[in-house]
Amino acid sequence: MSNRQIFVAGTWGSVKAEPYREEAVRLGMLLARSGFDLACGPGTGIARHVVDGYRSVEDRGTVRYYLPSEEHMVAVGEKVEPGADDIVTTDFDYPMRNVFQVSQCVGLFVITGGDGTLEEILPAVIDYGLPVAMIRGSGSAATALEALLEIYPDWSSLVAIGDSVDDLYPSWSARAEGRSGCEIP
């Protein structure tokens, strides 16, 4: 098992994720072919498409879901979808789970998302110094991060923003590849 995992963040709503299905499937395939493990929430929304792409590659690593407490998932109506090889269940609420799951990774890739996704981006950049790639214009988190980069230009060394997975993946994955592995619980 690899201890080099990438967290993929984005909306967990299927309707909002659908326009980015092709990009997400492509990302999953690229991550699997590059030898990274895939980390995400419970396999819904954008993660569903990334997991499908990842699992379509025969020689791949592990798909790992990170879950908040069951109480919090029930409160918002989020369900665990099929596709995980490993599930890390926490007793955390969503914000604490978001920070924890990012801390277990060597990089973050963002396709879509709103405030919850922003909760994942900020510690990735500020606290863990992870390389972050994001599809431009794919959600309010993307808009917010672009605005924040004007205020915090030093973050630009960690953040790559582009129009497609293929534009971003080569240089971003090389930066993630160069990071040391993380401790998997």
C-alpha positions in Angstrom: 0.0 0.0 0.0 1.2 3.5 -0.9 1.4 6.1 1.8 1.2 8.8 -0.8 -2.4 9.8 -1.0 -4.1 12.7 -2.7 -7.3 14.2 -1.4 -9.8 15.2 -4.0 -12.3 17.9 -2.8 -15.5 19.3 -4.3 -19.2 19.3 -4.0 -21.0 16.3 -2.7 -24.1 17.2 -4.6 -24.6 15.1 -7.7 -26.3 17.8 -9.8 -23.5 20.3 -9.2 -20.9 17.6 -9.9 -22.4 16.4 -13.2 -20.9 19.1 -15.5 -17.4 18.1 -14.2 -17.9 14.4 -14.6 -15.4 14.0 -17.5 -12.7 16.1 -15.7 -13.2 14.1 -12.5 -13.0 10.7 -14.2 -9.9 11.8 -16.0 -8.3 12.9 -12.6 -9.1 9.6 -11.0 -7.5 7.7 -13.9 -4.4 9.9 -13.7 -4.0 9.5 -10.0 -4.3 5.7 -10.2 -1.8 5.5 -13.1 0.6 7.7 -11.1 0.6 5.4 -8.1 -1.2 7.7 -5.7 -3.8 6.5 -3.3 -7.1 8.4 -3.5 -8.7 10.0 -0.4 -12.1 11.7 -0.4 -15.3 12.0 1.6 -18.0 9.2 1.3 -17.9 8.9 -2.5 -20.7 11.3 -3.4 -20.8 14.1 -5.9 -17.5 14.9 -7.5 -15.8 12.2 -5.5 -18.1 9.6 -7.1 -16.8 10.5 -10.6 -13.1 10.5 -9.4 -13.6 7.1 -7.7 -15.1 5.7 -10.9 -12.1 6.9 -12.9 -9.7 5.7 -10.3 -11.3 2.2 -10.1 -11.3 1.9 -13.9 -7.5 1.4 -13.7 -6.6 -2.2 -13.0 -3.2 -1.6 -11.3 -4.2 1.1 -8.8 -3.8 1.9 -5.1 -6.3 2.3 -2.4 -9.5 4.4 -2.3 -9.9 5.7 1.2 -13.1 7.5 2.4 -12.9 9.8 5.4 -16.2 10.2 7.3 -17.4 12.6 9.9 -19.5 11.2 12.8 -22.6 9.3 11.7 -24.7 11.9 13.6 -23.4 14.7 11.4 -23.8 12.8 8.2 -27.4 12.0 9.1 -28.1 15.6 9.9 -27.1 16.8 6.4 -28.4 13.7 4.6 -25.1 12.5 3.2 -24.7 8.8 2.5 -21.7 6.5 2.0 -21.5 5.3 -1.6 -19.8 2.2 -2.8 -16.2 2.2 -4.0 -14.0 2.4 -0.9 -11.2 0.0 -0.2 -10.8 1.5 3.2 -13.0 3.7 5.4 -11.7 5.9 8.1 -14.6 6.8 10.5 -14.0 9.7 12.8 -16.0 11.1 15.6 -15.4 14.6 14.2 -17.9 17.1 12.8 -17.4 18.2 9.2 -14.9 21.0 9.8 -12.6 18.9 12.0 -12.9 15.9 9.6 -12.0 18.2 6.7 -8.8 19.3 8.4 -7.9 15.8 9.5 -8.3 14.2 6.1 -6.2 16.9 4.4 -3.5 16.4 7.0 -3.2 12.8 5.9 -2.3 13.6 2.3 0.6 14.9 0.1 -1.6 17.0 -2.2 -5.1 18.3 -2.8 -7.0 18.6 -6.1 -10.2 20.7 -6.2 -13.0 20.4 -8.7 -16.1 22.3 -7.7 -17.1 23.0 -4.1 -18.2 25.7 -1.7 -17.4 26.6 1.8 -16.7 23.1 3.0 -14.1 22.8 0.2 -12.6 26.1 1.2 -12.3 24.5 4.7 -10.1 21.9 3.1 -8.1 24.2 0.9 -7.0 26.7 3.7 -5.3 24.2 6.0 -3.8 22.4 3.1 -2.0 25.7 2.1 -1.6 27.4 5.4 -0.9 24.6 7.9 0.4 21.7 5.8 2.1 23.4 2.8 0.5 21.0 0.3 0.4 21.6 -3.4 -3.2 22.5 -4.4 -4.6 22.3 -7.9 -8.0 23.7 -8.7 -10.2 24.0 -11.8 -10.8 27.7 -12.4 -14.4 28.8 -12.1 -15.7 25.4 -10.9 -17.4 26.7 -7.8 -17.4 29.3 -5.1 -14.3 27.8 -3.4 -12.4 28.5 -6.7 -13.7 32.1 -6.8 -12.7 32.6 -3.1 -9.3 31.1 -3.5 -8.5 33.3 -6.5 -9.5 36.3 -4.5 -7.4 35.2 -1.5 -4.4 34.7 -3.8 -4.4 38.5 -4.4 -4.3 39.1 -0.7 -1.8 36.3 0.1 0.4 36.2 -3.0 2.9 33.9 -1.2 0.4 31.1 -1.5 0.9 31.1 -5.3 3.9 28.9 -4.8 1.6 26.1 -3.6 -1.6 26.8 -5.6 -2.1 26.0 -9.3 -5.3 27.1 -11.0 -6.1 26.0 -14.5 -8.9 25.3 -16.9 -8.6 21.5 -17.0 -7.1 18.5 -15.2 -4.8 17.9 -18.2 -3.5 21.6 -17.9 -2.8 21.2 -14.2 -1.8 17.6 -13.6 1.8 17.3 -14.9 3.4 20.1 -12.8 1.0 19.7 -9.8 1.6 15.9 -9.5 5.3 16.4 -9.7 5.1 18.7 -6.7 2.9 16.2 -4.8 5.3 13.4 -5.8 8.2 15.2 -4.3 6.6 15.4 -0.8 7.3 12.8 1.8 4.6 10.2 2.6 2.0 10.8 5.2 1.1 8.6 8.2 -2.1 6.6 7.4 -4.1 5.8 10.5 
